[in-house]
């Protein structure tokens, strides 16, 4: 023990107490411990004996350091060795002497005079040091009990009683001095109170008088208010009565104004439609090549010839998923096919070169319908495609310049089938949606005109009745006017029904029930079959309906899978007296066949085209198109007659052309 003490005293000598001291006093710890007890905990980073749980010590010594800032500061030491539980437990049990006694010893050994001979004999564990400093240390300083009376004496706590006993008279004088001062203050407040009381009595009297005057004025005002209240109520009733009359008059005027505005707009639309209808007839006569004109000029285009000589002419491969829709048109003497697919793209093909010229991919989901816009071509000389998509939008594209023109956002769910009007150069667009509605759009005004409600499930396909003519052939003023000649919309839905809608009134005019599953395709008939509708369904059948009677005429049910597409054929059948007769229909199915039927002979199947040998292609859509034939003239190619061809899309993504 003597060696340990001598070692501790030697370490203490000459050590100054300053804020630059390390995070603890090493010599304080060595007063009760041997160096070899803690040598294994030397910090390899700091190269000092600083591995005690200094964070814990600093927290325990916080209050002591605040009042003893001149002592050796015990600050947190960020050493990872000190954070282990075993290290903390080891150093928490190390014996230490009182920190305050250690500070006195350091000052004495360094020649600094220290008052008082009191010593603290604490030698306990490090974890008990804080409790000792707070409650039991004899070197703890205490203030005089009479500090608030003016005694600023501070001494060790065990010497406090000696100070209180030896200075009783001094403390008593301090208390009496404060008492006399407080007594004088009370007297001054009493004098002020009595003076204030006298003045307040007079003030209270004046306030009471003022209160009486105010009460009298209030009573007078109340009487006047009661006097005029009845007059006010009378005026209010008269005002409300007149206001009601004015509101009624305003409502009537607004209704009249709305009706006049609607009539005016209708007249403007009629006039514009009449002008455009005349231009439409000229455009059709001068520029368009119709199916009927082909038939009248080429008697060889009959069904028998088609069946005997048709073959697969070309295959267009670009889509990697199901081709959902196909359309055909001629722009500036060029022949084009557009197609939409489940791979979110729209492709435009030039038939002359058999090349893909444009791919449009701004839709964010499946493309369900594509149509060439005759309106944009006839009115603005733009080559435009309209498309509908599962992303709830209808978009218009200038495919020549790869530019999106318009977006219609009225539907709240997937937009499926779309169709342009056969009148007004295709100014009006019809669309069906999974939101159970059909909408009629004005392409020129870019707005929705009507919403047709009635279907109980999503609408997959739509068609608009063909161009009509009035019973009075001389009256051509209403040709091309919406509703002017009874134009209607036909829609097929997943609710297993086909419905007819009047365009002008937006009301349902007929419902056809008979299919056992959802409707995939609907088509209006032409010429003599104008009062018929052709439909294809998920129940694997095609049906022909009579609009006038509301009944089903024929059912064609030899397909073995869903019928995705149906159409009337622009052919005459042998022994038919009229070229314009359309007695043949066709239906395309997922069973990879296209079947042709004679509607005059009940369920007579005339011809079958097989898409592929293994039956895996699947027909998803079809379209009859006109393609110019190339002839040779003195070794030079030139375009000659038109030839009718059948184009269809498959579930594999192929587009094939037969002719």
JOQUIUR-V108586 format. One record per residue. N is the residue number from 1. RES is the residue in one small letter. SS is DSSP state (2 for helix, 1 for strand, 0 for the rest). Layout:
N_RES_SS / N_RES_SS
This chain:
1_x_0 / 2_x_2 / 3_x_2 / 4_x_2 / 5_x_2 / 6_x_2 / 7_x_2 / 8_x_2 / 9_x_2 / 10_x_2 / 11_x_2 / 12_x_2 / 13_x_0 / 14_x_0 / 15_x_0 / 16_x_0 / 17_x_0 / 18_x_0 / 19_x_0 / 20_x_0 / 21_x_0 / 22_x_0 / 23_x_0 / 24_x_0 / 25_x_0 / 26_x_2 / 27_x_2 / 28_x_2 / 29_x_2 / 30_x_2 / 31_x_0 / 32_x_0 / 33_x_0 / 34_x_0 / 35_x_2 / 36_x_2 / 37_x_2 / 38_x_2 / 39_x_2 / 40_x_2 / 41_x_2 / 42_x_0 / 43_x_0 / 44_x_0 / 45_x_0 / 46_x_0 / 47_x_0 / 48_x_0 / 49_x_0 / 50_x_0 / 51_x_0 / 52_x_0 / 53_x_0 / 54_x_2 / 55_x_2 / 56_x_2 / 57_x_2 / 58_x_2 / 59_x_2 / 60_x_2 / 61_x_0 / 62_x_2 / 63_x_2 / 64_x_2 / 65_x_2 / 66_x_2 / 67_x_2 / 68_x_0 / 69_x_0 / 70_x_0 / 71_x_0 / 72_x_0 / 73_x_0 / 74_x_0 / 75_x_0 / 76_x_0 / 77_x_0 / 78_x_0 / 79_x_0 / 80_x_2 / 81_x_2 / 82_x_2 / 83_x_2 / 84_x_0 / 85_x_2 / 86_x_2 / 87_x_2 / 88_x_2 / 89_x_2 / 90_x_2 / 91_x_2 / 92_x_2 / 93_x_0 / 94_x_0 / 95_x_1 / 96_x_1 / 97_x_1 / 98_x_0 / 99_x_2 / 100_x_2 / 101_x_2 / 102_x_2 / 103_x_2 / 104_x_2 / 105_x_2 / 106_x_2 / 107_x_2 / 108_x_2 / 109_x_2 / 110_x_0 / 111_x_0 / 112_x_0 / 113_x_0 / 114_x_0 / 115_x_0 / 116_x_0 / 117_x_0 / 118_x_0 / 119_x_0 / 120_x_0 / 121_x_0 / 122_x_0 / 123_x_1 / 124_x_1 / 125_x_1 / 126_x_2 / 127_x_2 / 128_x_2 / 129_x_2 / 130_x_2 / 131_x_2 / 132_x_2 / 133_x_2 / 134_x_2 / 135_x_2 / 136_x_0 / 137_x_0 / 138_x_0 / 139_x_0 / 140_x_0 / 141_x_1 / 142_x_1 / 143_x_1 / 144_x_0 / 145_x_0 / 146_x_0 / 147_x_2 / 148_x_2 / 149_x_2 / 150_x_0 / 151_x_0 / 152_x_0 / 153_x_0 / 154_x_1 / 155_x_1 / 156_x_1 / 157_x_2 / 158_x_2 / 159_x_2 / 160_x_2 / 161_x_2 / 162_x_2 / 163_x_2 / 164_x_2 / 165_x_2 / 166_x_2 / 167_x_0 / 168_x_2 / 169_x_2 / 170_x_2 / 171_x_2 / 172_x_2 / 173_x_2 / 174_x_2 / 175_x_2 / 176_x_2 / 177_x_2 / 178_x_2 / 179_x_2 / 180_x_2 / 181_x_2 / 182_x_2 / 183_x_2 / 184_x_2 / 185_x_2 / 186_x_2 / 187_x_2 / 188_x_2 / 189_x_2 / 190_x_2 / 191_x_2 / 192_x_2 / 193_x_2 / 194_x_2 / 195_x_2 / 196_x_2 / 197_x_2 / 198_x_2 / 199_x_2 / 200_x_2 / 201_x_2 / 202_x_2 / 203_x_2 / 204_x_2 / 205_x_2 / 206_x_2 / 207_x_2 / 208_x_2 / 209_x_2 / 210_x_2 / 211_x_2 / 212_x_2 / 213_x_2 / 214_x_2 / 215_x_2 / 216_x_2 / 217_x_2 / 218_x_2 / 219_x_2 / 220_x_2 / 221_x_2 / 222_x_2 / 223_x_2 / 224_x_2 / 225_x_2 / 226_x_2 / 227_x_2 / 228_x_2 / 229_x_2 / 230_x_2 / 231_x_2 / 232_x_2 / 233_x_2 / 234_x_2 / 235_x_2 / 236_x_2 / 237_x_2 / 238_x_2 / 239_x_2 / 240_x_2 / 241_x_2 / 242_x_2 / 243_x_2 / 244_x_2 / 245_x_2 / 246_x_2 / 247_x_2 / 248_x_2 / 249_x_2 / 250_x_2 / 251_x_2 / 252_x_2 / 253_x_2 / 254_x_2 / 255_x_2 / 256_x_2 / 257_x_2 / 258_x_2 / 259_x_2 / 260_x_2 / 261_x_2 / 262_x_2 / 263_x_2 / 264_x_2 / 265_x_2 / 266_x_2 / 267_x_2 / 268_x_2 / 269_x_2 / 270_x_2 / 271_x_2 / 272_x_2 / 273_x_2 / 274_x_2 / 275_x_2 / 276_x_2 / 277_x_2 / 278_x_2 / 279_x_2 / 280_x_2 / 281_x_2 / 282_x_2 / 283_x_2 / 284_x_2 / 285_x_2 / 286_x_2 / 287_x_0 / 288_x_0 / 289_x_0 / 290_x_0 / 291_x_2 / 292_x_2 / 293_x_2 / 294_x_2 / 295_x_2 / 296_x_2 / 297_x_2 / 298_x_0 / 299_x_0 / 300_x_0 / 301_x_0 / 302_x_0 / 303_x_2 / 304_x_2 / 305_x_2 / 306_x_2 / 307_x_2 / 308_x_2 / 309_x_2 / 310_x_0 / 311_x_0 / 312_x_1 / 313_x_1 / 314_x_1 / 315_x_1 / 316_x_1 / 317_x_1 / 318_x_0 / 319_x_0 / 320_x_0 / 321_x_0 / 322_x_0 / 323_x_1 / 324_x_1 / 325_x_1 / 326_x_1 / 327_x_1 / 328_x_1 / 329_x_1 / 330_x_1 / 331_x_1 / 332_x_0 / 333_x_0 / 334_x_1 / 335_x_1 / 336_x_1 / 337_x_1 / 338_x_1 / 339_x_1 / 340_x_1 / 341_x_1 / 342_x_0 / 343_x_0 / 344_x_0 / 345_x_0 / 346_x_1 / 347_x_1 / 348_x_1 / 349_x_1 / 350_x_1 / 351_x_0 / 352_x_0 / 353_x_0 / 354_x_0 / 355_x_1 / 356_x_1 / 357_x_1 / 358_x_1 / 359_x_1 / 360_x_1 / 361_x_0 / 362_x_0 / 363_x_0 / 364_x_0 / 365_x_0 / 366_x_0 / 367_x_1 / 368_x_1 / 369_x_1 / 370_x_1 / 371_x_1 / 372_x_1 / 373_x_0 / 374_x_2 / 375_x_2 / 376_x_2 / 377_x_2 / 378_x_2 / 379_x_2 / 380_x_2 / 381_x_0 / 382_x_0 / 383_x_0 / 384_x_1 / 385_x_1 / 386_x_1 / 387_x_1 / 388_x_1 / 389_x_1 / 390_x_0 / 391_x_0 / 392_x_0 / 393_x_0 / 394_x_1 / 395_x_1 / 396_x_1 / 397_x_1 / 398_x_1 / 399_x_0 / 400_x_0 / 401_x_0 / 402_x_0 / 403_x_1 / 404_x_1 / 405_x_1 / 406_x_1 / 407_x_1 / 408_x_1 / 409_x_0 / 410_x_0 / 411_x_0 / 412_x_0 / 413_x_0 / 414_x_0 / 415_x_1 / 416_x_1 / 417_x_1 / 418_x_1 / 419_x_1 / 420_x_1 / 421_x_0 / 422_x_0 / 423_x_0 / 424_x_2 / 425_x_2 / 426_x_2 / 427_x_0 / 428_x_1 / 429_x_1 / 430_x_1 / 431_x_1 / 432_x_1 / 433_x_1 / 434_x_0 / 435_x_0 / 436_x_0 / 437_x_1 / 438_x_1 / 439_x_1 / 440_x_1 / 441_x_1 / 442_x_1 / 443_x_0 / 444_x_0 / 445_x_0 / 446_x_0 / 447_x_1 / 448_x_1 / 449_x_1 / 450_x_1 / 451_x_1 / 452_x_1 / 453_x_1 / 454_x_0 / 455_x_0 / 456_x_0 / 457_x_0 / 458_x_0 / 459_x_1 / 460_x_1 / 461_x_1 / 462_x_1 / 463_x_1 / 464_x_1 / 465_x_0 / 466_x_0 / 467_x_0 / 468_x_0 / 469_x_0 / 470_x_0 / 471_x_0 / 472_x_0 / 473_x_0 / 474_x_0 / 475_x_0 / 476_x_0 / 477_x_0 / 478_x_0 / 479_x_0 / 480_x_0 / 481_x_0 / 482_x_0 / 483_x_0 / 484_x_0 / 485_x_0 / 486_x_0 / 487_x_0 / 488_x_1 / 489_x_1 / 490_x_1 / 491_x_1 / 492_x_1 / 493_x_1 / 494_x_0 / 495_x_0 / 496_x_0 / 497_x_1 / 498_x_1 / 499_x_1 / 500_x_1 / 501_x_1 / 502_x_1 / 503_x_0 / 504_x_0 / 505_x_0 / 506_x_0 / 507_x_1 / 508_x_1 / 509_x_1 / 510_x_1 / 511_x_1 / 512_x_1 / 513_x_1 / 514_x_0 / 515_x_0 / 516_x_0 / 517_x_0 / 518_x_0 / 519_x_1 / 520_x_1 / 521_x_1 / 522_x_1 / 523_x_1 / 524_x_1 / 525_x_0 / 526_x_0 / 527_x_2 / 528_x_2 / 529_x_2 / 530_x_0 / 531_x_0 / 532_x_1 / 533_x_1 / 534_x_1 / 535_x_1 / 536_x_1 / 537_x_1 / 538_x_0 / 539_x_0 / 540_x_0 / 541_x_0 / 542_x_1 / 543_x_1 / 544_x_1 / 545_x_1 / 546_x_1 / 547_x_0 / 548_x_0 / 549_x_0 / 550_x_0 / 551_x_1 / 552_x_1 / 553_x_1 / 554_x_1 / 555_x_1 / 556_x_1 / 557_x_0 / 558_x_0 / 559_x_0 / 560_x_0 / 561_x_0 / 562_x_0 / 563_x_1 / 564_x_1 / 565_x_1 / 566_x_1 / 567_x_1 / 568_x_1 / 569_x_0 / 570_x_0 / 571_x_0 / 572_x_0 / 573_x_0 / 574_x_0 / 575_x_0 / 576_x_0 / 577_x_0 / 578_x_0 / 579_x_0 / 580_x_0 / 581_x_0 / 582_x_0 / 583_x_0 / 584_x_1 / 585_x_1 / 586_x_1 / 587_x_1 / 588_x_1 / 589_x_1 / 590_x_0 / 591_x_0 / 592_x_0 / 593_x_1 / 594_x_1 / 595_x_1 / 596_x_1 / 597_x_1 / 598_x_1 / 599_x_0 / 600_x_0 / 601_x_0 / 602_x_0 / 603_x_0 / 604_x_1 / 605_x_1 / 606_x_1 / 607_x_1 / 608_x_1 / 609_x_1 / 610_x_1 / 611_x_0 / 612_x_0 / 613_x_0 / 614_x_0 / 615_x_0 / 616_x_0 / 617_x_0 / 618_x_0 / 619_x_1 / 620_x_1 / 621_x_1 / 622_x_1 / 623_x_1 / 624_x_1 / 625_x_1 / 626_x_1 / 627_x_1 / 628_x_1 / 629_x_1 / 630_x_1 / 631_x_1 / 632_x_1 / 633_x_1 / 634_x_0 / 635_x_0 / 636_x_1 / 637_x_1 / 638_x_1 / 639_x_1 / 640_x_1 / 641_x_1 / 642_x_1 / 643_x_1 / 644_x_1 / 645_x_1 / 646_x_1 / 647_x_1 / 648_x_1 / 649_x_1 / 650_x_1 / 651_x_0 / 652_x_0 / 653_x_0 / 654_x_1 / 655_x_1 / 656_x_1 / 657_x_1 / 658_x_1 / 659_x_0
